[in-house]
Amino acid sequence: MERRLGKFRADTLYEGDALTLLPEVPPGSVDLIVTDPPFAIDFKAKRLNYNRSGKNVLDGYQEIPEAEYNEFTRCWISEAARILSPTGSMYIFSGWNRLRDILEGIDAAGLTTINHLIWKYQFGVYTKRKYVTSHYHILFVVRDPKQYTFNKIDHYPEDVWVINREYWKGKKKTPTKLPAELVKKILLYSSNPGDLVLDPFLGSGTVAAVARAEGRHFLGFEVVPEYCNFARAQVSQKTGQL
Ligand SMILES: C[S@@+](CC[C@H](N)C(=O)[O-])C[C@H]1O[C@@H](n2cnc3c(N)ncnc32)[C@H](O)[C@@H]1O
């Protein structure tokens, strides 16, 4: 049976600005949000991010101007808090440079931080006069610290995750794809089959594709038309690399 969330259909990806679309999602309707929002940095996606030839990286990556980033972050996180179910949770990815804005947005929205996870990946950008960054922050936050989904799938679930970035040799990709393995781990810990998982900043659509593969419902937004189409293609693939 088709599942609806106000004007949206579950298991569908929508092209558009998350700041416009999130307010149209009904309150309390989303079980889990997993998202890697834009960063507000001078983002040289092609040259730096996959550290290899840029010819397979899709153009059009949408950044937020630095001066607007704090307000942008507060807006989308407060909407995210509104649409989370009473037992809902959210995982927000952030580089260290804009972490302050994300933490302020979480506090302003009245969410509770359960863990501050570190994702360590296998390569960073070559540097001469500073350390190479090869980690990301993941804020695990909930609406209600007394009741939230947490399936303890490991006996000793540590807060540092070492997971390699994927090499998509010779394949098209968006500049900052999350590894499917990482997204799957989050979904298994913090959602159950049949739950609704949202990513308001889809990029290549990894969150939606893994949600589908794991029997969760999904919803997603992406402002760049080419990325949204790429994400739709990822989601409709039955097999292959997510
Ligand atoms: C860091 S990437 C997400 C990467 C994604 N997790 C993946 O695995 O590919 C952030 C995405 O947000 C998109 N974006 C930026 N501003 C947006 C907005 N206002 N609404 C929706 N999407 C936006 C960018 O175009 C970019 O694709």
The ligand as a Tripos MOL2 file, in Angstrom:
@<TRIPOS>MOLECULE
LIG
   27    29     1     0     0
SMALL
NO_CHARGES

@<TRIPOS>ATOM
      1 C1         27.6060   16.4610    1.1390 C.3       1 LIG1
      2 S1         26.4850   16.2140   -0.1530 S.3       1 LIG1
      3 C2         25.5970   14.7530    0.2650 C.3       1 LIG1
      4 C3         26.3240   13.4950   -0.0940 C.3       1 LIG1
      5 C4         25.4960   12.2350    0.0960 C.3       1 LIG1
      6 N1         25.3520   11.8790    1.4860 N.3       1 LIG1
      7 C5         26.0540   11.0550   -0.6810 C.2       1 LIG1
      8 O1         26.2870    9.9700   -0.1030 O.co2     1 LIG1
      9 O2         26.2930   11.2130   -1.8770 O.co2     1 LIG1
     10 C6         25.3070   17.5040    0.1100 C.3       1 LIG1
     11 C7         24.2750   17.6260   -0.9860 C.3       1 LIG1
     12 O3         23.3280   18.6360   -0.6200 O.3       1 LIG1
     13 C8         22.8920   19.2860   -1.7920 C.3       1 LIG1
     14 N2         22.2700   20.5590   -1.3780 N.ar      1 LIG1
     15 C9         22.8780   21.7370   -1.0970 C.ar      1 LIG1
     16 N3         21.9690   22.6480   -0.7110 N.ar      1 LIG1
     17 C10        20.7620   22.0340   -0.7420 C.ar      1 LIG1
     18 C11        19.4320   22.4440   -0.4290 C.ar      1 LIG1
     19 N4         19.1650   23.6990    0.0020 N.pl3     1 LIG1
     20 N5         18.4180   21.5490   -0.5550 N.ar      1 LIG1
     21 C12        18.6680   20.2740   -0.9880 C.ar      1 LIG1
     22 N6         19.9120   19.8350   -1.3120 N.ar      1 LIG1
     23 C13        20.9440   20.6880   -1.1800 C.ar      1 LIG1
     24 C14        24.1670   19.4030   -2.6160 C.3       1 LIG1
     25 O4         23.8890   19.6230   -3.9920 O.3       1 LIG1
     26 C15        24.8320   18.0560   -2.3360 C.3       1 LIG1
     27 O5         24.4720   17.1080   -3.3110 O.3       1 LIG1
@<TRIPOS>BOND
     1     1     2 1
     2     2     3 1
     3     2    10 1
     4     3     4 1
     5     4     5 1
     6     5     6 1
     7     5     7 1
     8     7     8 2
     9     7     9 1
    10    10    11 1
    11    11    12 1
    12    11    26 1
    13    12    13 1
    14    13    14 1
    15    13    24 1
    16    14    15 ar
    17    14    23 ar
    18    15    16 ar
    19    16    17 ar
    20    17    18 ar
    21    17    23 ar
    22    18    19 1
    23    18    20 ar
    24    20    21 ar
    25    21    22 ar
    26    22    23 ar
    27    24    25 1
    28    24    26 1
    29    26    27 1
@<TRIPOS>SUBSTRUCTURE
     1 LIG1         1 GROUP 0 **** ****
